[in-house]
Amino acid sequence: MTKFLLAVHVIAAILAVGPVAVAASMFPPAARRALATAADDLDDPRGSGAVGTLHLLHRICRVYAVVGVVVPVFGFATAGRMGVLDSAWLIVSIALTALAALVLVALVLPTQTAFLEGGAGPERAVRLAMFTGLFNLLWAAVTVLMIVRPGSTTGA
């Protein structure tokens, strides 16, 4: 059962967090392009132009953020089965995961929404790129901790 839970946890992380990381990273450059060509896309906010791209990327981020809730759920189940819930590396991973979720929900998604509502300028694109980079850096740190597991006695 542990191997099944771990497999679902890893697959969910790849399929849920991966698209958010990629779409969120693509959003700031697409936002800068949209700002540069805003006059061309204003008539068709959900069209195939730069603004349409922003809507698509934001939707991917929102939907996969919700799907991403599966990752910690199966992570806790796996950790419980492995008996490592009190391990320092796991506690740090949980804290970093919570921080990444907070960055996504409180900083990345609202800033994306501001772009879609037309209330953001070029300086906001820079801030959004920073928030997105922080989100991705936190997930990279969690991934490294999950692989290296400092102090693990499992031998892996």
LOPAPA-827811 format. One record per residue: x, y, z of N, C-alpha, C, O in turn; residue in three letters. Coordinates in Angstrom, 2 decimals, always signed. Layout:
<sites>
> nc1,nc2,nc3,cac1,cac2,cac3,cc1,cc2,cc3,oc1,oc2,oc3,resn
> X,Y,Z,X,Y,Z,X,Y,Z,X,Y,Z,ALA
...
</sites>
This chain:
<sites>
> nc1,nc2,nc3,cac1,cac2,cac3,cc1,cc2,cc3,oc1,oc2,oc3,resn
> +0.81,-1.20,+0.00,+0.00,+0.00,+0.00,+0.86,+1.27,+0.00,+0.51,+2.28,-0.61,MET
> +2.01,+1.20,+0.70,+2.89,+2.36,+0.76,+3.39,+2.74,-0.63,+3.43,+3.92,-0.98,THR
> +3.77,+1.75,-1.41,+4.27,+2.02,-2.76,+3.18,+2.65,-3.63,+3.45,+3.55,-4.43,LYS
> +1.95,+2.18,-3.48,+0.84,+2.77,-4.22,+0.63,+4.23,-3.84,+0.50,+5.09,-4.70,PHE
> +0.61,+4.51,-2.52,+0.43,+5.88,-2.05,+1.56,+6.78,-2.54,+1.32,+7.91,-2.97,LEU
> +2.79,+6.27,-2.48,+3.93,+7.06,-2.94,+3.84,+7.32,-4.45,+4.12,+8.43,-4.91,LEU
> +3.43,+6.31,-5.20,+3.29,+6.48,-6.65,+2.23,+7.54,-6.96,+2.46,+8.40,-7.81,ALA
> +1.10,+7.48,-6.30,+0.04,+8.48,-6.53,+0.53,+9.87,-6.12,+0.25,+10.85,-6.80,VAL
> +1.25,+9.95,-5.02,+1.80,+11.23,-4.55,+2.74,+11.84,-5.59,+2.63,+13.02,-5.92,HIS
> +3.66,+11.04,-6.10,+4.63,+11.53,-7.08,+3.95,+11.88,-8.40,+4.24,+12.92,-8.99,VAL
> +3.06,+11.02,-8.87,+2.35,+11.29,-10.12,+1.49,+12.56,-9.99,+1.45,+13.38,-10.90,ILE
> +0.83,+12.70,-8.86,+0.02,+13.91,-8.64,+0.90,+15.15,-8.61,+0.51,+16.19,-9.15,ALA
> +2.07,+15.05,-8.00,+2.98,+16.21,-7.97,+3.40,+16.59,-9.38,+3.45,+17.77,-9.72,ALA
> +3.71,+15.60,-10.19,+4.15,+15.88,-11.56,+3.01,+16.46,-12.38,+3.19,+17.46,-13.08,ILE
> +1.84,+15.84,-12.29,+0.71,+16.24,-13.13,-0.06,+17.46,-12.63,-0.78,+18.10,-13.40,LEU
> +0.07,+17.78,-11.35,-0.67,+18.93,-10.82,+0.23,+20.14,-10.61,-0.10,+21.24,-11.05,ALA
> +1.35,+19.95,-9.95,+2.23,+21.07,-9.66,+2.99,+21.49,-10.92,+3.23,+22.68,-11.13,VAL
> +3.37,+20.53,-11.73,+4.10,+20.84,-12.96,+3.39,+21.85,-13.85,+3.99,+22.86,-14.22,GLY
> +2.13,+21.61,-14.20,+1.42,+22.59,-15.05,+1.30,+23.97,-14.41,+1.37,+24.98,-15.11,PRO
> +1.11,+24.03,-13.09,+1.03,+25.33,-12.43,+2.37,+26.04,-12.55,+2.42,+27.23,-12.86,VAL
> +3.45,+25.32,-12.29,+4.78,+25.92,-12.36,+5.07,+26.45,-13.77,+5.60,+27.55,-13.93,ALA
> +4.73,+25.67,-14.77,+5.00,+26.08,-16.15,+4.08,+27.24,-16.57,+4.56,+28.25,-17.08,VAL
> +2.78,+27.10,-16.34,+1.84,+28.16,-16.75,+2.12,+29.45,-15.99,+2.06,+30.53,-16.59,ALA
> +2.41,+29.36,-14.70,+2.71,+30.57,-13.92,+3.98,+31.23,-14.44,+4.07,+32.46,-14.46,ALA
> +4.96,+30.44,-14.84,+6.20,+30.99,-15.38,+6.00,+31.64,-16.74,+6.69,+32.60,-17.09,SER
> +5.06,+31.13,-17.50,+4.78,+31.69,-18.82,+3.95,+32.97,-18.74,+3.96,+33.78,-19.67,MET
> +3.24,+33.17,-17.63,+2.32,+34.30,-17.51,+3.02,+35.66,-17.57,+2.58,+36.52,-18.33,PHE
> +4.10,+35.91,-16.78,+4.70,+37.26,-16.82,+5.17,+37.70,-18.22,+4.87,+38.82,-18.61,PRO
> +5.88,+36.85,-18.98,+6.24,+37.31,-20.33,+5.02,+37.52,-21.22,+4.99,+38.45,-22.04,PRO
> +4.00,+36.67,-21.06,+2.77,+36.85,-21.84,+2.07,+38.14,-21.41,+1.46,+38.82,-22.24,ALA
> +2.15,+38.49,-20.13,+1.54,+39.73,-19.65,+2.26,+40.94,-20.25,+1.61,+41.91,-20.64,ALA
> +3.58,+40.87,-20.32,+4.33,+41.98,-20.94,+3.96,+42.12,-22.41,+3.81,+43.24,-22.91,ARG
> +3.80,+41.00,-23.11,+3.36,+41.06,-24.52,+1.96,+41.63,-24.62,+1.67,+42.42,-25.52,ARG
> +1.09,+41.24,-23.70,-0.29,+41.75,-23.72,-0.32,+43.25,-23.47,-1.10,+43.97,-24.09,ALA
> +0.52,+43.71,-22.57,+0.58,+45.15,-22.32,+1.06,+45.90,-23.56,+0.60,+47.00,-23.85,LEU
> +1.98,+45.29,-24.28,+2.52,+45.93,-25.48,+1.52,+45.95,-26.63,+1.56,+46.83,-27.49,ALA
> +0.62,+44.96,-26.64,-0.34,+44.85,-27.75,-1.77,+44.97,-27.28,-2.69,+44.49,-27.95,THR
> -1.98,+45.60,-26.13,-3.31,+45.67,-25.52,-4.36,+46.24,-26.47,-5.50,+45.76,-26.47,ALA
> -4.03,+47.21,-27.24,-5.01,+47.82,-28.14,-5.54,+46.82,-29.16,-6.69,+46.91,-29.57,ALA
> -4.70,+45.88,-29.56,-5.12,+44.89,-30.55,-6.07,+43.85,-29.98,-6.90,+43.31,-30.71,ASP
> -5.95,+43.57,-28.67,-6.71,+42.47,-28.08,-7.93,+42.92,-27.28,-8.71,+42.07,-26.86,ASP
> -8.12,+44.19,-27.06,-9.21,+44.64,-26.19,-10.58,+44.25,-26.71,-11.50,+44.04,-25.92,LEU
> -10.74,+44.15,-28.02,-12.05,+43.79,-28.57,-12.39,+42.32,-28.33,-13.56,+41.96,-28.37,ASP
> -11.40,+41.49,-28.09,-11.61,+40.05,-27.96,-10.84,+39.52,-26.75,-9.80,+38.87,-26.91,ASP
> -11.33,+39.79,-25.51,-10.56,+39.45,-24.32,-10.33,+37.96,-24.12,-9.42,+37.59,-23.39,PRO
> -11.10,+37.11,-24.73,-10.87,+35.67,-24.60,-10.43,+35.07,-25.94,-10.51,+33.86,-26.14,ARG
> -9.97,+35.92,-26.82,-9.57,+35.49,-28.15,-8.22,+34.81,-28.17,-7.69,+34.40,-27.13,GLY
> -7.69,+34.69,-29.36,-6.44,+33.95,-29.52,-5.22,+34.84,-29.36,-4.10,+34.34,-29.48,SER
> -5.38,+36.13,-29.10,-4.26,+37.04,-28.95,-3.60,+36.91,-27.59,-3.82,+35.94,-26.87,GLY
> -2.80,+37.92,-27.25,-2.04,+37.90,-26.01,-2.94,+37.82,-24.77,-2.61,+37.12,-23.82,ALA
> -4.05,+38.53,-24.79,-4.96,+38.50,-23.63,-5.62,+37.13,-23.51,-5.81,+36.62,-22.41,VAL
> -5.96,+36.53,-24.65,-6.50,+35.18,-24.63,-5.52,+34.19,-24.02,-5.91,+33.28,-23.30,GLY
> -4.24,+34.38,-24.32,-3.20,+33.53,-23.74,-3.17,+33.69,-22.23,-3.03,+32.71,-21.50,THR
> -3.29,+34.93,-21.76,-3.30,+35.17,-20.31,-4.47,+34.46,-19.64,-4.31,+33.86,-18.57,LEU
> -5.63,+34.53,-20.26,-6.80,+33.84,-19.69,-6.56,+32.34,-19.60,-6.90,+31.70,-18.60,HIS
> -5.98,+31.78,-20.64,-5.69,+30.34,-20.65,-4.69,+29.97,-19.56,-4.90,+29.02,-18.81,LEU
> -3.59,+30.72,-19.47,-2.57,+30.43,-18.46,-3.12,+30.58,-17.04,-2.81,+29.77,-16.17,LEU
> -3.94,+31.59,-16.82,-4.54,+31.79,-15.49,-5.49,+30.64,-15.15,-5.53,+30.17,-14.02,HIS
> -6.25,+30.22,-16.13,-7.18,+29.10,-15.90,-6.40,+27.83,-15.56,-6.79,+27.09,-14.65,ARG
> -5.32,+27.57,-16.27,-4.49,+26.40,-15.97,-3.97,+26.50,-14.53,-4.02,+25.52,-13.78,ILE
> -3.50,+27.66,-14.14,-2.99,+27.84,-12.77,-4.08,+27.59,-11.73,-3.85,+26.90,-10.74,CYS
> -5.25,+28.15,-11.95,-6.35,+27.98,-10.99,-6.80,+26.53,-10.89,-6.92,+25.99,-9.79,ARG
> -7.04,+25.91,-12.03,-7.57,+24.53,-12.02,-6.56,+23.57,-11.42,-6.92,+22.75,-10.57,VAL
> -5.32,+23.66,-11.85,-4.32,+22.72,-11.35,-3.91,+23.02,-9.91,-3.43,+22.12,-9.22,TYR
> -4.10,+24.25,-9.46,-3.86,+24.54,-8.04,-4.85,+23.77,-7.18,-4.49,+23.25,-6.12,ALA
> -6.10,+23.70,-7.63,-7.11,+22.93,-6.90,-6.78,+21.44,-6.96,-6.86,+20.74,-5.94,VAL
> -6.43,+20.96,-8.14,-6.06,+19.54,-8.28,-4.84,+19.23,-7.43,-4.71,+18.12,-6.91,VAL
> -3.95,+20.21,-7.27,-2.72,+20.01,-6.50,-2.93,+19.70,-5.04,-2.00,+19.26,-4.37,GLY
> -4.13,+19.91,-4.52,-4.43,+19.56,-3.13,-4.22,+18.07,-2.89,-3.95,+17.64,-1.77,VAL
> -4.34,+17.28,-3.94,-4.14,+15.83,-3.84,-2.71,+15.50,-3.42,-2.47,+14.50,-2.75,VAL
> -1.76,+16.34,-3.81,-0.34,+16.06,-3.54,-0.07,+15.95,-2.04,+0.44,+14.91,-1.61,VAL
> -0.37,+16.96,-1.23,-0.11,+16.80,+0.20,-1.00,+15.75,+0.86,-0.59,+15.12,+1.83,PRO
> -2.20,+15.56,+0.36,-3.07,+14.53,+0.94,-2.40,+13.16,+0.84,-2.30,+12.43,+1.83,VAL
> -1.94,+12.82,-0.36,-1.27,+11.53,-0.52,+0.12,+11.55,+0.10,+0.64,+10.50,+0.48,PHE
> +0.73,+12.72,+0.20,+2.01,+12.83,+0.89,+1.89,+12.49,+2.36,+2.71,+11.75,+2.90,GLY
> +0.86,+13.03,+3.01,+0.63,+12.70,+4.42,+0.32,+11.22,+4.59,+0.81,+10.58,+5.52,PHE
> -0.49,+10.68,+3.70,-0.83,+9.25,+3.79,+0.43,+8.39,+3.63,+0.62,+7.42,+4.36,ALA
> +1.27,+8.76,+2.69,+2.51,+8.02,+2.47,+3.43,+8.13,+3.68,+3.96,+7.12,+4.15,THR
> +3.60,+9.34,+4.17,+4.48,+9.56,+5.33,+3.97,+8.80,+6.55,+4.75,+8.25,+7.33,ALA
> +2.65,+8.77,+6.72,+2.07,+8.02,+7.84,+2.37,+6.53,+7.73,+2.74,+5.89,+8.72,GLY
> +2.22,+5.99,+6.54,+2.51,+4.56,+6.32,+4.00,+4.26,+6.52,+4.36,+3.18,+6.98,ARG
> +4.85,+5.22,+6.15,+6.30,+5.01,+6.29,+6.80,+5.32,+7.70,+7.94,+5.00,+8.04,MET
> +5.95,+5.93,+8.51,+6.33,+6.25,+9.89,+7.36,+7.38,+9.98,+8.20,+7.38,+10.88,GLY
> +7.28,+8.34,+9.07,+8.26,+9.43,+9.06,+7.63,+10.80,+9.33,+8.25,+11.83,+9.06,VAL
> +6.42,+10.82,+9.86,+5.75,+12.10,+10.08,+6.49,+13.02,+11.03,+6.28,+14.23,+11.01,LEU
> +7.36,+12.47,+11.87,+8.11,+13.31,+12.81,+9.52,+13.63,+12.32,+10.31,+14.20,+13.07,ASP
> +9.85,+13.27,+11.10,+11.18,+13.53,+10.56,+11.34,+15.01,+10.21,+10.43,+15.64,+9.68,SER
> +12.51,+15.54,+10.53,+12.77,+16.97,+10.30,+12.64,+17.33,+8.81,+12.06,+18.37,+8.49,ALA
> +13.15,+16.50,+7.91,+13.08,+16.80,+6.48,+11.64,+16.88,+6.00,+11.31,+17.69,+5.13,TRP
> +10.77,+16.04,+6.58,+9.37,+16.07,+6.19,+8.66,+17.30,+6.75,+7.85,+17.92,+6.07,LEU
> +8.97,+17.65,+7.97,+8.36,+18.84,+8.58,+8.76,+20.09,+7.81,+7.93,+20.96,+7.57,ILE
> +10.03,+20.17,+7.42,+10.49,+21.31,+6.61,+9.78,+21.29,+5.25,+9.37,+22.34,+4.75,VAL
> +9.64,+20.11,+4.66,+8.93,+19.99,+3.38,+7.48,+20.44,+3.49,+6.97,+21.11,+2.60,SER
> +6.83,+20.07,+4.57,+5.44,+20.47,+4.79,+5.36,+22.00,+4.91,+4.47,+22.62,+4.33,ILE
> +6.29,+22.58,+5.67,+6.28,+24.04,+5.84,+6.53,+24.74,+4.50,+5.87,+25.73,+4.19,ALA
> +7.48,+24.23,+3.72,+7.76,+24.83,+2.41,+6.59,+24.66,+1.45,+6.30,+25.55,+0.64,LEU
> +5.91,+23.52,+1.53,+4.74,+23.29,+0.69,+3.63,+24.26,+1.05,+2.98,+24.83,+0.18,THR
> +3.41,+24.45,+2.35,+2.40,+25.41,+2.80,+2.76,+26.83,+2.35,+1.88,+27.59,+1.94,ALA
> +4.03,+27.17,+2.43,+4.47,+28.49,+1.99,+4.29,+28.65,+0.48,+3.86,+29.71,+0.02,LEU
> +4.60,+27.61,-0.29,+4.40,+27.65,-1.74,+2.92,+27.84,-2.06,+2.57,+28.63,-2.94,ALA
> +2.06,+27.12,-1.36,+0.62,+27.27,-1.58,+0.17,+28.69,-1.24,-0.66,+29.27,-1.96,ALA
> +0.70,+29.25,-0.17,+0.37,+30.62,+0.22,+0.82,+31.62,-0.84,+0.09,+32.55,-1.19,LEU
> +2.03,+31.44,-1.34,+2.54,+32.33,-2.40,+1.63,+32.25,-3.62,+1.30,+33.27,-4.22,VAL
> +1.23,+31.04,-3.98,+0.37,+30.87,-5.15,-0.98,+31.54,-4.94,-1.44,+32.30,-5.78,LEU
> -1.61,+31.26,-3.81,-2.97,+31.74,-3.56,-3.01,+33.23,-3.21,-3.95,+33.93,-3.60,VAL
> -2.02,+33.72,-2.50,-2.06,+35.11,-2.04,-1.33,+36.09,-2.95,-1.62,+37.29,-2.92,ALA
> -0.39,+35.61,-3.75,+0.41,+36.52,-4.56,+0.29,+36.27,-6.06,+0.00,+37.19,-6.82,LEU
> +0.50,+35.04,-6.49,+0.54,+34.74,-7.92,-0.85,+34.88,-8.55,-1.04,+35.66,-9.48,VAL
> -1.82,+34.12,-8.04,-3.15,+34.14,-8.66,-3.82,+35.52,-8.60,-4.40,+35.94,-9.61,LEU
> -3.77,+36.24,-7.47,-4.38,+37.58,-7.46,-3.70,+38.56,-8.42,-4.36,+39.40,-9.02,PRO
> -2.39,+38.44,-8.57,-1.70,+39.34,-9.49,-2.06,+38.99,-10.93,-2.23,+39.89,-11.76,THR
> -2.19,+37.72,-11.22,-2.67,+37.32,-12.55,-4.07,+37.88,-12.80,-4.35,+38.39,-13.88,GLN
> -4.93,+37.78,-11.80,-6.30,+38.30,-11.93,-6.27,+39.81,-12.19,-7.06,+40.31,-13.00,THR
> -5.37,+40.52,-11.52,-5.26,+41.97,-11.74,-4.91,+42.26,-13.19,-5.42,+43.22,-13.78,ALA
> -4.05,+41.46,-13.78,-3.72,+41.65,-15.19,-4.96,+41.42,-16.05,-5.22,+42.19,-16.98,PHE
> -5.69,+40.40,-15.75,-6.86,+40.07,-16.56,-7.95,+41.13,-16.44,-8.73,+41.33,-17.37,LEU
> -7.99,+41.81,-15.31,-8.98,+42.86,-15.11,-8.48,+44.22,-15.60,-9.17,+45.22,-15.48,GLU
> -7.28,+44.23,-16.16,-6.74,+45.46,-16.73,-6.16,+46.43,-15.73,-5.88,+47.58,-16.08,GLY
> -5.96,+46.01,-14.50,-5.46,+46.92,-13.49,-4.00,+46.74,-13.15,-3.59,+46.97,-12.02,GLY
> -3.20,+46.33,-14.12,-1.80,+46.09,-13.82,-0.92,+46.65,-14.93,-1.25,+46.58,-16.11,ALA
> +0.20,+47.20,-14.52,+1.15,+47.75,-15.47,+2.42,+46.92,-15.52,+2.48,+45.84,-14.93,GLY
> +3.42,+47.41,-16.22,+4.67,+46.67,-16.39,+5.38,+46.34,-15.08,+6.00,+45.28,-14.95,PRO
> +5.28,+47.24,-14.10,+5.94,+46.96,-12.81,+5.30,+45.76,-12.12,+5.98,+45.02,-11.40,GLU
> +4.02,+45.56,-12.33,+3.33,+44.40,-11.77,+3.82,+43.12,-12.42,+3.87,+42.08,-11.77,ARG
> +4.18,+43.18,-13.69,+4.71,+42.00,-14.38,+6.03,+41.57,-13.76,+6.31,+40.37,-13.64,ALA
> +6.83,+42.53,-13.37,+8.11,+42.22,-12.72,+7.86,+41.56,-11.36,+8.49,+40.56,-11.03,VAL
> +6.93,+42.12,-10.59,+6.59,+41.54,-9.29,+6.02,+40.14,-9.45,+6.34,+39.24,-8.68,ARG
> +5.17,+39.96,-10.46,+4.59,+38.65,-10.71,+5.67,+37.63,-11.05,+5.62,+36.49,-10.60,LEU
> +6.64,+38.03,-11.85,+7.75,+37.13,-12.18,+8.51,+36.73,-10.91,+8.92,+35.58,-10.77,ALA
> +8.68,+37.67,-10.00,+9.36,+37.37,-8.74,+8.55,+36.39,-7.89,+9.09,+35.43,-7.36,MET
> +7.23,+36.64,-7.77,+6.36,+35.74,-7.00,+6.39,+34.34,-7.60,+6.46,+33.34,-6.87,PHE
> +6.33,+34.27,-8.91,+6.33,+32.98,-9.59,+7.66,+32.27,-9.39,+7.69,+31.06,-9.16,THR
> +8.75,+33.01,-9.47,+10.07,+32.42,-9.22,+10.17,+31.87,-7.81,+10.73,+30.79,-7.59,GLY
> +9.64,+32.61,-6.84,+9.63,+32.15,-5.45,+8.81,+30.87,-5.31,+9.24,+29.92,-4.66,LEU
> +7.64,+30.84,-5.93,+6.80,+29.64,-5.91,+7.57,+28.44,-6.46,+7.58,+27.37,-5.85,PHE
> +8.21,+28.62,-7.62,+8.95,+27.53,-8.24,+10.17,+27.12,-7.42,+10.50,+25.93,-7.34,ASN
> +10.84,+28.08,-6.81,+11.99,+27.78,-5.96,+11.57,+26.96,-4.75,+12.26,+26.02,-4.36,LEU
> +10.45,+27.32,-4.15,+9.95,+26.55,-3.00,+9.64,+25.11,-3.40,+9.96,+24.18,-2.66,LEU
> +9.02,+24.93,-4.57,+8.73,+23.57,-5.02,+10.00,+22.79,-5.34,+10.07,+21.59,-5.10,TRP
> +10.99,+23.47,-5.88,+12.26,+22.80,-6.15,+12.90,+22.34,-4.83,+13.44,+21.24,-4.75,ALA
> +12.84,+23.19,-3.81,+13.40,+22.82,-2.51,+12.66,+21.62,-1.92,+13.28,+20.71,-1.37,ALA
> +11.35,+21.62,-2.03,+10.56,+20.48,-1.53,+10.95,+19.21,-2.28,+11.11,+18.15,-1.68,VAL
> +11.10,+19.31,-3.60,+11.47,+18.14,-4.40,+12.83,+17.60,-3.96,+13.00,+16.39,-3.81,THR
> +13.79,+18.48,-3.76,+15.11,+18.04,-3.31,+15.02,+17.36,-1.95,+15.62,+16.31,-1.74,VAL
> +14.27,+17.95,-1.04,+14.10,+17.33,+0.28,+13.44,+15.96,+0.18,+13.80,+15.04,+0.92,LEU
> +12.48,+15.82,-0.71,+11.81,+14.53,-0.88,+12.76,+13.46,-1.43,+12.62,+12.28,-1.11,MET
> +13.71,+13.87,-2.24,+14.65,+12.91,-2.82,+15.81,+12.63,-1.86,+16.16,+11.47,-1.64,ILE
> +16.40,+13.68,-1.30,+17.59,+13.52,-0.45,+17.23,+13.01,+0.95,+17.95,+12.17,+1.50,VAL
> +16.16,+13.49,+1.51,+15.69,+13.10,+2.84,+16.82,+13.05,+3.86,+17.20,+11.97,+4.30,ARG
> +17.35,+14.21,+4.24,+18.47,+14.23,+5.20,+18.12,+13.50,+6.48,+17.06,+13.73,+7.06,PRO
> +19.00,+12.65,+6.92,+18.78,+11.88,+8.14,+17.91,+10.67,+7.97,+17.61,+9.99,+8.95,GLY
> +17.50,+10.37,+6.75,+16.65,+9.20,+6.52,+17.42,+7.92,+6.83,+18.61,+7.81,+6.54,SER
> +16.71,+6.98,+7.41,+17.34,+5.68,+7.71,+16.85,+4.60,+6.75,+17.11,+3.41,+6.96,THR
> +16.15,+5.00,+5.70,+15.64,+4.00,+4.76,+16.68,+3.54,+3.76,+16.45,+2.56,+3.05,THR
> +17.81,+4.22,+3.70,+18.87,+3.82,+2.79,+18.69,+4.31,+1.37,+19.55,+4.06,+0.52,GLY
> +17.61,+5.00,+1.10,+17.37,+5.49,-0.28,+17.73,+6.94,-0.41,+17.60,+7.51,-1.49,ALA
</sites>
